């Protein structure tokens, strides 16, 4: 009898493990039936925003491995997801929803955002669980973009984030991705910290924050960009400036795009650094447009037409070009490119409003995911793009 019970338990465990593998694959297959049926921008906007709101407080866990078999083992080992990965997913959703609220006063969205903030910050505006990595700065920046709250209530968390960033400054005067990785400089870090540094510096009159953001971008321009093509490499060594990883990694372009355009956009028109960053914006806009595919997307490796399209790259570069269109000299070509990107993103949106086919989380320098699925980060930037687009009628 005892052996029979053990056998049943063993069988049940096997079935559960198989289900953990099979159910997500089956759900993806079903969800992709009739994908891309959105022709109207307003309906698409409403659909992706409703999905984004639902994800804000129940953000889908993003896998940090590419395993699709025996996933239960990764879950048990704690290798399935990481908090640092979740931070930039949440930040993008918040950035998108804050853009949506500029066009429409939605009480439900404000309620969900308030619920989210109450989970992150205590009554003194400090982190409930203090972060250890600079990735958190993009989440702080997204909080600073909310118009319906008093952001000064969260100044303790802002100050903590600035202190954390300072602790990651290396011998060259720029910020490292991790304290344990001070010999490298990653393109990701530009997107994580630069918008926050400029917004925080302007808000609280801290010129050193703005100077650090500018230095982070300009150093990467000098040592981390491919000459004649102006696209970033994944990372570079601090000692000898040797490039590491791939030139033209799509989401790497996205991280550079976010850091550059939001930093530029936060600066007042008369600020001394505005024109400096504007030159970089114009150069990167022209480079990015040259790699856009005929279907409106950017591939996960932007320099190879044979690679598959990446929605996260397309959404972030689309955002960059939309904001860059403020510059009269490049306005028309930026808007045309943005419209093509939006058209592509509509075509890869599931019936339930989830934007599909984003590259999964990167494993290491030069080690890129070959899984393409939903990503809250992409969802947030799609919401951000469509609600900042002047052609949307609300």
C-alpha positions in Angstrom: 0.0 0.0 0.0 2.8 2.4 1.0 4.6 1.7 -2.3 1.4 2.4 -4.2 0.9 5.7 -2.5 4.5 6.6 -3.3 4.0 5.7 -6.9 0.9 7.8 -7.2 2.7 10.8 -5.6 5.6 10.3 -8.0 3.2 10.2 -11.0 1.4 13.3 -9.8 4.8 15.2 -9.5 5.7 14.1 -13.1 2.4 15.3 -14.4 2.8 18.7 -12.6 6.3 19.1 -14.0 5.1 18.4 -17.5 2.2 20.8 -17.1 4.5 23.5 -15.9 6.4 23.1 -19.2 3.5 22.5 -21.5 0.8 24.9 -20.3 2.8 28.1 -21.2 3.7 26.8 -24.6 0.0 25.9 -25.3 -1.2 29.3 -24.0 1.2 31.1 -26.3 0.0 29.1 -29.2 -3.7 29.9 -28.4 -3.0 33.6 -27.7 -1.3 34.0 -31.1 -4.4 32.9 -33.0 -5.6 36.0 -34.9 -2.7 38.1 -33.7 -2.4 41.6 -35.1 -6.0 42.4 -35.9 -5.7 46.1 -34.7 -6.3 48.6 -37.4 -7.4 51.6 -35.3 -4.8 53.3 -33.1 -7.3 54.3 -30.4 -8.6 50.7 -30.0 -5.0 49.4 -29.9 -4.1 52.1 -27.4 -7.1 51.1 -25.2 -6.3 47.4 -25.4 -2.6 47.6 -24.6 -3.2 50.1 -21.8 -5.8 47.8 -20.2 -3.3 45.0 -20.2 -0.6 47.3 -18.9 -2.8 48.3 -15.9 -3.4 44.7 -15.0 0.3 43.9 -15.2 1.4 46.8 -13.0 0.6 45.1 -9.7 0.8 41.6 -11.1 3.8 41.9 -13.3 4.5 38.7 -15.2 7.7 37.0 -14.0 10.4 37.3 -16.7 12.6 34.2 -17.1 16.3 34.7 -16.8 17.0 31.4 -18.5 16.0 30.1 -21.9 15.0 26.7 -20.6 11.6 25.5 -21.8 11.9 22.0 -20.3 12.0 21.1 -16.6 11.2 24.7 -15.8 10.1 23.6 -12.3 13.8 22.9 -11.5 14.7 26.6 -12.3 11.8 27.8 -10.2 12.9 25.7 -7.2 16.5 26.8 -7.6 15.4 30.5 -7.7 16.8 30.8 -11.3 13.5 31.7 -12.9 13.4 35.5 -12.3 15.3 38.3 -10.5 14.0 41.4 -8.8 16.4 43.6 -10.8 14.9 42.3 -14.0 11.4 43.1 -12.6 12.3 46.7 -11.7 12.7 47.9 -15.3 9.6 46.0 -16.3 7.6 47.9 -13.7 9.3 51.2 -14.6 8.3 50.9 -18.3 4.6 50.1 -17.4 4.6 53.1 -15.0 6.1 55.4 -17.7 3.5 54.3 -20.2 0.6 54.7 -17.8 1.8 58.2 -16.7 1.8 59.2 -20.4 -1.8 57.8 -20.8 -3.0 59.9 -17.9 -1.8 63.1 -19.6 -4.6 62.5 -22.2 -7.3 60.9 -20.0 -8.1 61.2 -16.3 -8.7 57.6 -15.4 -9.5 56.9 -11.7 -8.9 53.2 -12.0 -5.4 53.7 -13.3 -4.6 56.2 -10.6 -5.9 53.7 -8.0 -3.7 50.9 -9.4 -0.6 53.2 -9.4 -1.3 54.3 -5.9 -1.5 50.7 -4.8 1.8 50.0 -6.6 3.5 52.9 -4.8 2.2 51.8 -1.4 3.9 48.5 -2.0 7.2 50.0 -2.8 7.5 53.0 -0.3 6.8 53.5 3.4 5.0 56.5 5.0 8.2 58.5 4.9 8.7 58.1 1.2 11.6 55.7 1.6 12.0 52.3 0.0 10.4 49.5 2.0 13.0 47.1 0.6 16.1 49.1 -0.2 17.5 48.2 -3.6 21.2 47.4 -4.1 21.6 47.9 -7.9 21.5 51.0 -10.1 18.7 49.4 -12.2 16.3 50.9 -9.7 16.9 54.4 -11.0 14.7 53.9 -14.0 11.8 53.0 -11.6 12.5 56.1 -9.6 12.4 58.2 -12.8 9.0 56.7 -13.7 7.7 57.8 -10.3 9.0 61.3 -10.9 7.0 61.4 -14.2 3.6 61.0 -12.4 1.7 64.3 -12.5 -1.1 63.4 -10.0 1.1 62.8 -7.0 3.3 65.1 -4.9 6.7 63.6 -5.8 8.4 65.4 -3.0 6.8 62.9 -0.7 9.2 60.3 -2.1 12.3 62.4 -1.9 13.9 60.1 0.7 13.8 57.3 -1.9 15.2 59.7 -4.5 18.0 60.7 -2.3 18.8 57.0 -1.5 18.9 56.2 -5.2 21.3 59.1 -5.9 23.5 57.8 -3.0 23.4 54.3 -4.5 24.5 55.6 -7.9 27.4 57.5 -6.3 28.5 54.3 -4.6 28.8 52.7 -8.1 31.0 55.4 -9.6 34.4 53.9 -10.7 37.9 55.3 -11.1 37.0 56.8 -14.5 34.2 58.9 -13.0 31.4 56.9 -14.6 28.9 54.5 -13.1 29.4 50.7 -13.1 26.6 48.2 -13.8 27.4 46.4 -10.5 29.9 46.9 -7.8 31.3 43.5 -8.7 31.7 44.6 -12.4 33.6 47.8 -12.1 36.0 46.8 -14.8 33.2 47.0 -17.4 30.8 49.7 -18.6 27.5 48.5 -20.0 25.2 50.3 -22.4 22.2 49.2 -20.2 23.4 51.6 -17.5 22.8 54.6 -19.6 19.1 53.8 -19.8 18.9 52.9 -16.2 20.4 56.0 -14.7 20.7 59.0 -17.0 17.0 60.1 -17.2 16.8 59.9 -13.4 20.0 61.8 -12.9 18.9 64.7 -15.1 15.3 64.8 -13.7 16.6 64.7 -10.1 19.3 67.2 -10.8 16.9 69.7 -12.4 14.3 69.2 -9.7 16.6 69.6 -6.7 19.3 71.9 -8.2 22.1 69.3 -8.2 24.4 70.1 -11.1 26.7 67.1 -10.3 23.9 64.7 -11.2 23.4 66.3 -14.6 27.2 66.4 -15.2 27.4 62.7 -14.3 24.6 61.8 -16.8 26.4 63.8 -19.5 29.7 62.1 -18.7 28.1 58.6 -18.8 26.7 59.3 -22.3 29.7 61.0 -23.7 32.2 58.4 -22.4 30.1 55.7 -24.1 30.0 57.6 -27.3 33.8 57.8 -27.2 34.6 54.2 -26.3 31.5 52.1 -26.9 30.2 53.2 -30.3 31.0 51.6 -33.7 32.8 54.2 -35.8 31.0 55.4 -39.0 27.8 53.7 -37.9 27.1 55.2 -34.4 25.6 52.1 -32.8 26.7 50.9 -29.4 28.4 47.7 -28.4 27.0 45.8 -25.4 29.9 46.8 -23.1 33.5 47.8 -23.0 36.5 47.2 -20.7 37.4 50.1 -18.6 41.2 49.5 -18.7 41.9 49.2 -22.4 38.5 50.2 -23.9 38.2 46.8 -25.6 34.6 46.3 -26.9 32.7 43.4 -25.5 29.6 41.6 -26.9 27.7 42.6 -30.0 27.7 45.8 -31.9 24.1 46.4 -33.0 22.3 44.3 -30.2 18.8 45.7 -30.6 17.9 46.2 -27.0 21.3 47.7 -26.4 20.3 50.4 -28.9 17.1 50.7 -27.0 18.9 51.3 -23.7 21.1 53.9 -25.3 18.1 55.5 -26.9 16.1 55.8 -23.7 19.0 57.2 -21.7 19.9 59.7 -24.4 16.4 61.0 -25.3 14.9 61.2 -21.9 18.0 62.9 -20.5 17.9 65.4 -23.4 14.1 65.9 -23.1 14.4 66.7 -19.3 16.9 69.5 -19.8 15.5 73.0 -20.1 15.9 74.6 -23.5 18.5 77.1 -22.2 20.6 74.5 -20.3 24.3 74.4 -21.4 24.1 70.6 -22.0 21.0 70.7 -24.2 22.8 71.5 -27.4 25.5 68.9 -26.6 23.1 66.1 -26.2 21.0 67.4 -29.2 23.9 66.7 -31.5 24.0 63.1 -30.2 20.2 62.8 -30.6 20.5 63.8 -34.3 23.4 61.4 -35.0 21.7 58.4 -33.3 18.3 59.2 -35.0 19.9 58.9 -38.4 21.8 55.8 -37.5 18.7 54.1 -36.1 16.5 54.9 -39.0 19.0 53.4 -41.4 18.6 50.0 -39.7 14.8 50.0 -39.7 13.3 47.0 -41.5 10.7 47.3 -44.3 8.0 46.0 -41.9 8.7 48.9 -39.5 10.6 46.8 -36.9 14.2 46.7 -35.8 15.7 43.2 -35.5 17.3 41.8 -32.4 20.6 42.3 -34.2 19.8 45.5 -36.1 22.6 45.0 -38.7 21.3 41.6 -39.9 18.2 41.4 -42.0 18.1 37.6 -41.4 17.5 38.0 -37.7 14.0 38.1 -36.3 12.3 41.3 -35.3 12.3 42.4 -31.7 9.4 44.3 -30.3 11.3 45.7 -27.3 13.9 47.3 -29.7 11.1 48.6 -31.9 9.1 50.1 -29.0 12.1 51.9 -27.4 13.6 53.2 -30.6 10.1 54.3 -31.7 9.9 56.3 -28.5 13.3 57.8 -29.1 12.3 58.9 -32.7 9.0 60.3 -31.6 10.7 62.6 -29.0 13.6 63.4 -31.4 11.0 64.7 -33.9 10.9 67.8 -31.8 14.1 68.8 -33.6 13.0 70.5 -36.8 16.0 69.4 -38.8 15.0 65.7 -38.5 11.3 65.9 -37.6 9.7 64.5 -40.8 11.9 61.4 -41.1 11.6 60.7 -37.4 7.8 60.8 -37.5 7.6 58.7 -40.6 9.9 56.1 -38.9 7.8 56.2 -35.7 4.6 55.6 -37.7 6.1 52.5 -39.3 7.2 51.2 -35.9 3.7 51.6 -34.5 2.2 49.8 -37.5 4.6 46.9 -36.8 3.8 46.8 -33.1 0.1 46.7 -33.8 0.6 43.6 -36.0 2.3 41.7 -33.2 -0.3 42.5 -30.5 -2.3 39.5 -29.3 -6.1 39.6 -29.0 -5.8 40.2 -25.3 -3.7 43.4 -25.8 -0.3 41.9 -25.0 2.4 42.9 -27.4 4.3 39.8 -28.4 7.8 38.8 -29.8 10.2 40.6 -27.5 13.6 39.1 -26.9 14.0 37.5 -23.5 16.4 38.6 -20.8 20.1 38.7 -21.6 22.2 36.1 -19.9 25.6 37.8 -20.0 27.7 40.0 -22.3 27.3 38.5 -25.7 24.9 35.8 -24.5 21.5 36.7 -25.8 18.1 35.0 -25.4 16.5 33.3 -28.4 13.1 33.3 -26.8 10.7 35.9 -28.1 7.5 36.5 -26.1 5.6 39.1 -24.0 7.6 41.6 -22.0 6.1 44.2 -19.7 9.0 46.6 -20.7 7.8 46.5 -24.3 4.2 46.9 -23.2 5.0 50.1 -21.3 6.9 51.7 -24.1 4.2 50.9 -26.6 1.7 52.7 -24.3 4.2 55.5 -23.9 4.7 55.9 -27.7 1.0 55.8 -28.7 -0.1 58.3 -26.0 2.6 60.8 -26.8 1.9 60.6 -30.5 0.0 63.8 -31.6 -1.9 61.8 -34.2 -3.8 59.9 -31.5 -7.4 61.3 -31.0 -8.7 60.9 -27.5 
